[in-house]
Amino acid sequence: MEFPSLGKRCSMDVCQQLDILPICCHFCRQSFCKTHFQPFDHLCSSNQDSLPKPSDIPHEMHVCSLPHCTTKELINMPCPFCDLHFCLHHRHQVEHNCSKLEKPVVKMVQTAELVRQIQMKNAGKKSCRGMKSDKLSAKVQLMKLKQNSIGVNELPAEERVYFLVQTPSQAKMGVFVSTLWSVGKCIDYIASACKITNFNNITGKPHLNLFTSSGDCLSENMDVTITEMVDGEIVFNGQTVILKYVDQ
């Protein structure tokens, strides 16, 4: 049996629940259910303390400008070069493929000379036929690596270089890196992705380096970029490389 005259409905517009024992607000004198009787629960207009404070108002969120990245930041962090906002992870020019990114030219002559020295060092070890064979093998392997490799997903496809990495434990894993990275950063990322202990920043410990299948060190200089290595045909996109420790 119902008693329509018994009790009152909650004065909260979104509630309107019939309450047999409604509670009267001491400020606005309206009746509310047990869920909305507190001044801050029904945003009581007669009690200023119940109104939202500036600190309670949601702040404007800034979405990262990199396509497919939905990360939001409370603070606007514009790139000083392209003036677009990016999240903490993509704030550097290289990370968001900045349209105003300029390749460093200070060390161009030095790195070109280093690449030339590596080429000369390997010239006597490998015949022209052997280099063509390595290049063809890498091209065939590249198609497989593109289907099953790990790497930074935000890297543009045209910036990726793929390697089949053989780790110190003899395991093999497909990894792609950025052509803009140095050999040192490339080694650090591969070690992290393959969960290999990296002592490269510790003096006196064995350091990691990359080698070809024939045992040649790709580069003893960690500042040479992957682009320079590929352009100089010291390493090929899709090639097998060996990551191993070298005593210092």
Protein Blocks (a to p, Z undefined) as FASTA:
>chain_A
ZZfkgocddfbfklopacfbacddfklopacdfklmpfklnopaklmklpccfklpccdd
dddfbghiacdcfbdcddfklopacdfklmpmklnopakbccdfklmmmmmmmmmmmmmm
mmmmpcfklmmmmmmmmmmmmmmmmmoccddfklcfklpccdddddfkopacdddddfkb
cfklmmmmmmmmnopacfklbghiacdddddfkopafblcfkbcfklmmmnomacehiac
ddddddZZ
